[in-house]
Amino acid sequence: MPYRSPVAEIRFILDQVVPLAPVAATEMFAEATGDTVEAILTEAGRLCDEVMAPLNRNGDLTPARLENGVVRSSPGFKEGYQAIAEGGWVAIAAPQEFGGMGLPQTLCVAVNDLMSGACLSLQLNPLLTQGQIEALEHHASDEIKELYLPKLISGEWSGTMNLTEPQAGSDVGALRTKAEPLGDGTYAVTGQKIFISWGDSDVTANICHLVLARLPDAAPGTKGISLFMVPKFIPDANGNPGVANSLKVVSLEHKMGLHGSPTCVMAFDGATGWMVGEPGKGMAAMFTMMNNARLAVGVQGIGIAEGAYQKALEYAQERVQFAPIIEHADVRRMLAEMKAEVFAARSIALACAVALDMGRATGNDDWAARAALLTPIAKAYGTDIGMWVAEQGVQVHGGMGFIEETGAAQFYRDVRVTAIYEGTNGIQAMDLVGRKMMDQGRAAFRLLQEVEDEAKAARTVLPDLAEDVWAAAETLREATEVLLAQGMQDRFAGAVPYLRAFARVLGAHYHLRAAIAAGADSARAKLAAVYIRRLLPQYAAALAEAREGAEGLYALSVEDLSA
Ligand SMILES: Cc1cc2nc3c(=O)[nH]c(=O)nc-3n(C[C@H](O)[C@H](O)[C@H](O)COP(=O)(O)OP(=O)(O)OC[C@H]3O[C@@H](n4cnc5c(N)ncnc54)[C@H](O)[C@@H]3O)c2cc1C
């Protein structure tokens, strides 16, 4: 059975678990009625099932290639991209003023989930454009907005993000690309960027690079970084692609997976660029794009997990070893836990998106703080479970999982990078315990209070499950208090397990909501029991590790590690 977009599942979550209704009740998003949501998800689902999913294998078997300095996409990708653009799917959350649909980010996240499960390599292209649109919307001059936004929103042109250089990965502040003012409002951008996703392709007429670079007298570190729009073709007087800019693709990376997405080494040689935002404020502007992309990458993990789960479920019913393998307890365990993880991660990502929309529509800082808190959790947990579910998917297939033609291995290889790009999951966890706790944990405690209150109220309906969720939230609250009293080095040493514990508690919270909405005897309640009884207890081990701090790690010297 081919991939089927989980439209009904997302509808259920948006109706019952992380309601979209409050978003649709705002003036800004009044158009996001139930009918609109249904129509959007159904249409997007059809595109994913019929157009994108059949391309997934092409990308893996016939990677994008560099030919005479131009990237040629995998077979069918150009037509697939055109179908995405023509359907208006590049930017459903983009402003109507520039041709977007102006719908909530939550719907964009839901559509990205469907698309990621269908064909991750191709989906990465519009994902980057969406982030660029948001960055331009908030930081660019009116002139740049008017020239670029309509073309990006329609999908005629695509966007990239250019941060990474050989010496500047997680430490973006180490970047060396230079931007010299030319005196006419433009800049000459010179430097090398590596790992640039969709840095070139034949699927769009122009490629708009957002490049981080330094002005000649810039301060060292991130404070000295500015942001520039550097198009592949400089727009002519009519706004159409004109002369070629001084930039080129030097080579494409040979990767473990995600072969359909060209990952480019880019050389900018005095390329003409226009500043976006203010001098020295490039990181702040780029962060708009990165925050958008962080949630979107978390959703990539969830989409892949969905695809891997569907494939494993089908195989487990067909494969007979004594009995259909789905009848064996260990296979049943794997499938049940895979499904439970996908639901939990999807609910967290959608909760983050709803908080973003509510923040925008109401101007209420509490919503914005919630979105900021949930972003690193959604990114790291979504991609962690993407990897875990894909790995379990291989295991369910037994030896056939290791054989490429089943496709189980492709999910596993493709999803691996999602825990690395857009800030590694380690960096996400440090963001959670560092910047996102600068409010003394206010946003975290507010969320945990809601989890506890709901769990208390659920005691009459599902006493066992509710009690476990309440106890886990209470322990996480105490652990958060301990964390806030720690120095940064100790916090960072425990950041990854702390984030995982947080995600476990939130996952249990949303499972409990689903169980209550569907009824104590429902399949939802049984799935919630799988999560809460079998997976939630991992929070305790994670918090034990988080509380340990850094000392024990450094007690083991580099020499000890090398012995
Ligand atoms: C397929 C692919 C596509 C990509 N697409 C893009 C793109 O479109 N645009 C773009 O600009 N970049 C892109 N990247 C780059 C990506 O964002 C970086 O690889 C990532 O940010 C990590 O940087 P790095 O590879 O230099 O690893 P490093 O920064 O060297 O990290 C190595 C390890 O050290 C850890 N580490 C580093 N610093 C710290 C710290 N301060 N504290 C704790 N741990 C730390 C990391 O978590 C990691 O585990 C892409 C990468 C890949 C592989």
The ligand as an SDF file (V2000), in Angstrom:
LIG
                    3D

 53 58  0  0  0  0  0  0  0  0999 V2000
   22.1630   17.9220    4.4580 C   0  0  0  0  0  0  0  0  0  0  0  0
   22.4700   19.2170    5.1450 C   0  0  0  0  0  0  0  0  0  0  0  0
   21.7700   20.3580    4.7620 C   0  0  0  0  0  0  0  0  0  0  0  0
   22.0660   21.5850    5.3530 C   0  0  0  0  0  0  0  0  0  0  0  0
   21.4280   22.7280    4.9040 N   0  0  0  0  0  0  0  0  0  0  0  0
   21.8760   23.9480    5.3300 C   0  0  0  0  0  0  0  0  0  0  0  0
   21.3910   25.1600    4.7350 C   0  0  0  0  0  0  0  0  0  0  0  0
   20.5190   25.1380    3.8620 O   0  0  0  0  0  0  0  0  0  0  0  0
   21.9440   26.3390    5.1350 N   0  0  0  0  0  0  0  0  0  0  0  0
   22.9110   26.4060    6.0800 C   0  0  0  0  0  0  0  0  0  0  0  0
   23.3700   27.5050    6.3740 O   0  0  0  0  0  0  0  0  0  0  0  0
   23.3930   25.2780    6.6830 N   0  0  0  0  0  0  0  0  0  0  0  0
   22.8900   24.0540    6.3220 C   0  0  0  0  0  0  0  0  0  0  0  0
   23.3770   22.9140    6.9050 N   0  0  0  0  0  0  0  0  0  0  0  0
   24.3870   23.0380    7.9470 C   0  0  0  0  0  0  0  0  0  0  0  0
   23.8450   22.6400    9.3150 C   0  0  0  0  0  0  0  0  0  0  0  0
   22.9630   23.6060    9.7900 O   0  0  0  0  0  0  0  0  0  0  0  0
   25.0630   22.3900   10.2290 C   0  0  0  0  0  0  0  0  0  0  0  0
   25.6350   21.1740    9.8040 O   0  0  0  0  0  0  0  0  0  0  0  0
   24.6880   22.3330   11.7020 C   0  0  0  0  0  0  0  0  0  0  0  0
   24.2790   23.5910   12.1480 O   0  0  0  0  0  0  0  0  0  0  0  0
   25.8330   21.8360   12.5740 C   0  0  0  0  0  0  0  0  0  0  0  0
   27.0250   22.4990   12.2740 O   0  0  0  0  0  0  0  0  0  0  0  0
   28.3410   21.6280   11.9790 P   0  0  0  0  0  0  0  0  0  0  0  0
   28.0000   20.6380   10.9280 O   0  0  0  0  0  0  0  0  0  0  0  0
   29.4660   22.5540   11.6890 O   0  0  0  0  0  0  0  0  0  0  0  0
   28.6150   20.8380   13.2940 O   0  0  0  0  0  0  0  0  0  0  0  0
   29.4340   21.3770   14.5620 P   0  0  0  0  0  0  0  0  0  0  0  0
   28.9730   22.7410   14.9070 O   0  0  0  0  0  0  0  0  0  0  0  0
   30.8870   21.1720   14.3150 O   0  0  0  0  0  0  0  0  0  0  0  0
   28.9300   20.3910   15.6970 O   0  0  0  0  0  0  0  0  0  0  0  0
   29.5050   19.1110   15.9510 C   0  0  0  0  0  0  0  0  0  0  0  0
   28.9530   18.5780   17.2780 C   0  0  0  0  0  0  0  0  0  0  0  0
   29.3400   19.4730   18.3360 O   0  0  0  0  0  0  0  0  0  0  0  0
   28.1970   19.9330   19.0240 C   0  0  0  0  0  0  0  0  0  0  0  0
   28.4170   21.3440   19.4080 N   0  0  0  0  0  0  0  0  0  0  0  0
   28.8980   22.3550   18.6410 C   0  0  0  0  0  0  0  0  0  0  0  0
   28.9260   23.4930   19.3520 N   0  0  0  0  0  0  0  0  0  0  0  0
   28.4430   23.2090   20.5800 C   0  0  0  0  0  0  0  0  0  0  0  0
   28.2160   23.9670   21.7670 C   0  0  0  0  0  0  0  0  0  0  0  0
   28.4620   25.2660   21.8360 N   0  0  0  0  0  0  0  0  0  0  0  0
   27.7390   23.3120   22.8490 N   0  0  0  0  0  0  0  0  0  0  0  0
   27.4550   22.0030   22.8130 C   0  0  0  0  0  0  0  0  0  0  0  0
   27.6380   21.2420   21.7180 N   0  0  0  0  0  0  0  0  0  0  0  0
   28.1280   21.8300   20.6210 C   0  0  0  0  0  0  0  0  0  0  0  0
   27.0360   19.7840   18.0620 C   0  0  0  0  0  0  0  0  0  0  0  0
   25.7920   19.6520   18.7280 O   0  0  0  0  0  0  0  0  0  0  0  0
   27.4320   18.5100   17.3190 C   0  0  0  0  0  0  0  0  0  0  0  0
   27.0250   17.3970   18.0390 O   0  0  0  0  0  0  0  0  0  0  0  0
   23.0510   21.6700    6.3660 C   0  0  0  0  0  0  0  0  0  0  0  0
   23.7220   20.5040    6.7710 C   0  0  0  0  0  0  0  0  0  0  0  0
   23.4550   19.3020    6.1760 C   0  0  0  0  0  0  0  0  0  0  0  0
   24.2310   18.0900    6.6090 C   0  0  0  0  0  0  0  0  0  0  0  0
  1  2  1  0
  2  3  1  0
  2 52  2  0
  3  4  2  0
  4  5  1  0
  4 50  1  0
  5  6  2  0
  6  7  1  0
  6 13  1  0
  7  8  2  0
  7  9  1  0
  9 10  1  0
 10 11  2  0
 10 12  1  0
 12 13  2  0
 13 14  1  0
 14 15  1  0
 14 50  1  0
 15 16  1  0
 16 17  1  0
 16 18  1  0
 18 19  1  0
 18 20  1  0
 20 21  1  0
 20 22  1  0
 22 23  1  0
 23 24  1  0
 24 25  2  0
 24 26  1  0
 24 27  1  0
 27 28  1  0
 28 29  2  0
 28 30  1  0
 28 31  1  0
 31 32  1  0
 32 33  1  0
 33 34  1  0
 33 48  1  0
 34 35  1  0
 35 36  1  0
 35 46  1  0
 36 37  1  0
 36 45  1  0
 37 38  2  0
 38 39  1  0
 39 40  1  0
 39 45  2  0
 40 41  1  0
 40 42  2  0
 42 43  1  0
 43 44  2  0
 44 45  1  0
 46 47  1  0
 46 48  1  0
 48 49  1  0
 50 51  2  0
 51 52  1  0
 52 53  1  0
M  END
$$$$
